[in-house]
């Protein structure tokens, strides 16, 4: 089933001219193309999150948006999908189709969910989502194929905004026991249960990056955006599909630069970073803060001069699995949950780590829902002058807390799914840095 658009609505999507019809530019020139496809489920599919709410309509469409970049004989595809996460089997199927249709190497494809909480249930699927999930790889590949056909010479510009409004580290430390409570827990309002909190456990990452790509005649073709915050502003309880704030960013960028502009959103390491309000009726107003920051970054972006190299690397890493039965007795009850997701798991799991570059911009990935501290660690250790980290890419392995996060307990280490042991998380982070170093040491800016 390829027709999975909500309410049967077919969108006519902008596609630039095929690459065969445009100037390829001088040898070694950077060429970029953008494409998109609609991945909105039909009414009746199940939304992600508790309660297994069925979709009843669409507030705004879910899309797969792709940037394909090519230089020096190397081609990469970065796909931003308005999904909460993606399973390895679905990602692998999409990547295989991409390689078959375009010739792009399997190791050069990054499928990056926004972690949107108003999208369909992906990990477990369920009978209501079976047809949707079977069609999803083909729809993602459609987006990449369109972007590949739209390749043309471009100028690259880089911009950044620092965003401090509208997001927070969602784990606060209780003075009573030195352990963490998540900011949404009602017990935080009870001064008898929690007489004092000692601030947030960790930082945020305020960087909102925009890589802008202009055609040689000066008009904007599209942008690549990276920001670190859970997309859970939209109130999914109403049962309507929405791309949440990444969709608002894309719409605002198109309003600023033209209807055909495509914005590919990638999520930073947001495992413990939330918006300050969640599942609210005025979500668009709150999302406008992030969208305005993105447009500002795009408008003040600086051109990248000289040759701009494109490169990529991937490593499939074997990591040890965490055993939930190891957690402290009574830890889950402290959070107000009646049970924990227990059960033994296989000892090891193989997961992908990717890295890519477009000139001075290094791009690292991780397959988990990563604590922000890990993302800042990658940025600090990266040899690139500018680095972004994209979580949940090409696979889903649950939360990736820090050592301190595991010690402090909390939802992400006890009730939220986390498959990888701490030393395995460290291996994934180290691998991303090693791949960035490998790309940096190769020839080409």
N, C-alpha and C positions, 0 to 999 in steps of 0.2 A: 504494500500500500504506500504510494508516494504522496497521495493527497492527504496531508495532515493539518491543513490550515484551519484555524478556528472559524466556525460558522460557515465553512465553505468559501470564505473570501479569498480570492486570488490577488496577490499584490503584484504590480508591475514594478520590478526592481531595476534601478539604474545600473547599467553596465557600460563601461567605456568601450571604445572601439577595440576590436581584436588586435593582438600584438602584431599580426602580420600586416596590418593596415597603418601602423604608426612608425615613425622614425625610431630606429634603435639607438641613435646617438653614437658618439665616438666610442671606440673600444674601451672597455673597462668602466663605462658610465653606469651610474646607478639607475636601474629601471624598477618601477613599482607599479603594481596594479591593485585595485580594490574590487571586491565583489561581495554580494550578500544574498542570502536566501532565507525565506520564512520557515521557522521551525515551531510555530505555534501549534499546540495540540488541538484536537477536536474537543468540543464540549463532552464532558463525561469522563475524561481522563483524570487521574488522581494527582493532586498537588503534593509537593513535598511537605514534610513536617508532620506534627502530631495530628491525629484525628482523621487522617485519610479523607480530606475534603475533596469532593468531585468538582471539576471545573464547570462553571455555568456560563462563562463568557470571557471577553477580553477587554481589559483596560488599555493595553498597548501591546503590540505584537512582539513575540520573541524571535530573534534573528540570529543567524550565524553570519558574522561579518569577518572578512578575510583581508589581510594584507599579504601580498606576495612581493618579495624584494629579490632583485637579481643583480649581481655584479661579479666580474671576474670569473665567469663560468660557474658560479655557485648561486643557488636559488633556495630561499626559505619561504615557508608559509606560516603565518601566525593567525590563528582562527580564534576570535572571541565569540563565545556562545553564551546566550542568555539562559544558562542552566545552573542548577545548584552544584552539580558535579558530573563527572562522566566515568563510566566503568571502562576498564582496560579493553574488554572485548569490543565495546562500541567504538572506542578510539582507534583500536587496531583495524577494525573493519573500515572505518572512514579513511584512515591513512592509506590502507591498501588500495582503495578506490581512487584516492588522490594520485598515488603513484602511477596507477594504471592509466588514468585519464591525462595526466600532465607530465609524467616523467620526473616529478619532484621526488627526491630521495626520501625514503621512509624516516631517516634520522633528522630530516630538515623540517618536519611538520610538527607544529605545536598547537594542540587543541586546548584552549584555555577557558574553562567555565568562569563566569563572573561570580559564581556562588549565589546567584539570585534565588531568593526564598519564595518567589511567586511563580515558580516553574514546576514542571512535572516531576514526580517521584522517579528517580533514576536508579539508585543502587539496587533496591529490591524489585523494582519494576511493577509487578502485580498484573493480574489479568486485564485490567482496564487500560493499561499502558503498553500492552504487548505489541499491537500494530504500530503504535507511535515509535517505540524503541527500534523495531525492525526497519522502519523507514529512515530513522535519524542519521545513520552513517551516510546514506546517499544524499540527504539534504545538506549535510556538512560538506561533502565532496563537491556538490553543486556550487557552493559559495567559493571554494578554492579554485575550481575550474573557471569560473567567471573572472576571478581576480587574475588568474594566470593569462587568460586571453586579453586582459586589459593592460598588460605590461607596457609601459612607455617611459622615456627618459624623464627624470624629475630632479628637483632641487629639494634637499632635506634641510629642515630647520628643527631645532630642539628648544623646548621651553619648559618651565616648571613654575608651579605655584606651591606655596606652603600653606596648608589648610589646618587650622586649629579649631575651627568652629564646627560643631555638629558631629563629633566623634569622640570616643573615649576608650581607654582600656577597661574592659568589662569585668575585671577581677579586682576586688578590694580585700584588704587583709583585716581580719577581725582581731582586735587586741585580746579578746577573751582566750583564744587558743592559738593565735598566730597562723591560722589557716585561712584559706580564701573563701569568700562568698561571691557569687556572681551578682552583678548589679541589678538584675531583674527579680531577685528573690524578695518576697514580701517581708521575710523576717528581718531584713535590714531596716524596716520602719519601726521595729519593736525594740525600744530601748532596754527592755528587760533581757531579751534574748541576745541582743547585740548592743551593749552599752557604748562601744567605741569602735571606730574603724580607723586604720592607720594609712589611709590613702590607697591608691591603686598599686597593684603588684608590679606593674611594668609600664613601659612607655607606649606612645603611639608612633607611627611613622607619618609625618605631615606632608611628605613629598607627593605631589600630583604631577606626573610627567606627561608631556605631550610631544610626540614626534610628528611633525607636520610635513606633508609631502605635496609640493606644488608642481604642476605641469610647467613646461618651459615657457608657456605663454603667460604664466603668473597666477593662473587660477588654482585654487586648492582642490586636490583630488580626494584627500582623506587624511586621517590622523590615527596614531596609535597612542592610547591613553593607559596609564598604569596608576592605580590608587589603592590604598590599603584600608578598607573598611567593609564590614558585612553589608551586602545589599538586602536589608530587611526593613526598609521604611514602608513599603507598600503593604496594605492590610490584606494579606492573603486569605483571611478568614471569610471574606465575601465570596471566595471561590472564583475569582477572576484572574486570568493570566496577566502578568506585567513583567517588563524588563527591569523594574525598579530604577534606582538612580542612574545606573549605566545607560539605560534607555533615554533618560532625561538629558544626560550629557550628550548623547549622540544627536538627539533632536535639537538641542541648543547649538551644537556645532554646525549642523546643517542650516539652521536659521542664520547663523553668523556668516557662513561661507558659501552657501548655495545648496539647493535641494539634493543634488547628486553626491554631496560629500558623505563618505562612509567613515564612521569612527569605530575602530576596533578597540574594545575595552579588555584589559587584562587585570586580574585581581592580585594585589600584593599579599603579603603574609598577614592575613586578617583573622587568624584563629582566635585571638583574644581581643579584637578591636571591633566595636559596634558603633552604629550611630547613636546619638544621645536620646533619640526617640525611636520606637519600633512599632510597626504595624499600625500606622496612624492614618486617619482620613485625609489630613492635609500633607500627605507624603510628597507631593510634587513641590510644594513650597519649601520643604526641608531639602529636597534633592536639588533645588535651584542653587543652593549654596555651593555644592560640589560642581554643578554645571557651569556656574559663573567663573569659578576658579579655573576650570578646564579651558574655557574660551579665553580668559585672560592669559593663561600660559601659552596658548596657540598664537595669540596676537603679538606677544612680545618674544616669540621664539626667535632664536638667532640662527642664521644660515651656517651650515657646515661646509667649509671650503675644502677644495682639493679632492683627490680620489676618495671614494667611500666604498670600502670593502664589505662584502657580505660573506658570512661563514656560519657554520653550525657544527655541533657535535652532540652525540647521545651516548649514554652508557646505561645499560640495564643492570641494576645493582641488587645483589642478594642481601636482604636485611633480616635480622631476627624479629620474630613476632613477640608482642607483649602478651602476657597471660593475665587477663582480668582477675583471675582468682587470687593473684598476689596482693591485691589491695587490702588495706587495713579493715578489720571487722568493724562495722558501724559507721564507716566513712560515708556511705551513700545515705544512710538514715539522717545524718547530720544536715544534708542538703534538702531533706524533705521528700526524697524518693523512696519508694517501697522496695525496689529491687535494683540490681545492677545487671548490665548486659554481660553475663558470664559465659562460661564454657571454654574448654580448651581449644586452641587453634594450632594449625601446623607450625612447626618450629621456625620456618623461614619463608620469605616471600620475595619474589623478584619484581622490582618496580623500575620505571624509567626515570632518568634525569636528563634533561636537555639543556643546552646552552646555544645561544646564537649571538650574532653581532650584526649591526648595521652601522658601519663607521665607528664612531667613538661610543656608541650605545651598546653596552653589554646586556644581554637578556639571559637570566638564569631561571630554571624552573624547579618545581618540587611537586610530587604527586599528592601531598597531604594538605590538610587545613592547618597551616603553619603559624605558630606563635610569632608575633611581630619581632621579638628579639632575635630569632633565627634569621629573618630577612635583613635586619640591620647588620647582623654579623656578615652575611654574604656581601652586602654593599661595602662594608668596611674593608673586607679582605680582597675584594675584586681589584684587578689591575686596571680596569677601565675607568676613565674619568667620570662616566655616568653609567649607572647600573640600575636595572629594574629586576624584580623577582616576581615570577608568576606562579601562584600556587595552584594546586588541583589539576595540573597539566598532564594530559594523556592517561590519567589513572586517578583512583581515589583510595587513599589508605587511612582515612580518618584524621583525627587531631594529632598534631605534633607539638606537645608541650616542651618546655625547657626542663632542666633538672629541678630548678626552683618551683616550676609549675607542678611537677609531680609531687614534690615535697609538700606543697601547699594544698594539694588535692583540688577540689572544685569540680564543676560540671565536666569540663573538657577531659579530665583524667579519670573520671569515675563513671559517668553516665553517658557522655558523648562517646561515640565509637573512636577508639584509637588502636590501631593494629600493630604499630611499630614500636619496639623497645627503644629506650633512650639512646643506647649506643648505635642503633640503626638509624635513628633520626640524625645523630651527629654524622654518620657516614653519608647520608643523603645530602646534608649541607656541605660537607667537605668535598663531595663529588662535584657539586655545582661549582664550587670555587675552582677546583682543579680543571674543569672543562672551560671555564672562563679564562683561566691562565693559559690553557692550551690554545685557545682562539687568539688571545692577545699576542702570543709569541709567534704565530704564523704571520706570513707577509701580508700586508694590506692594512690600510687604516680603517 
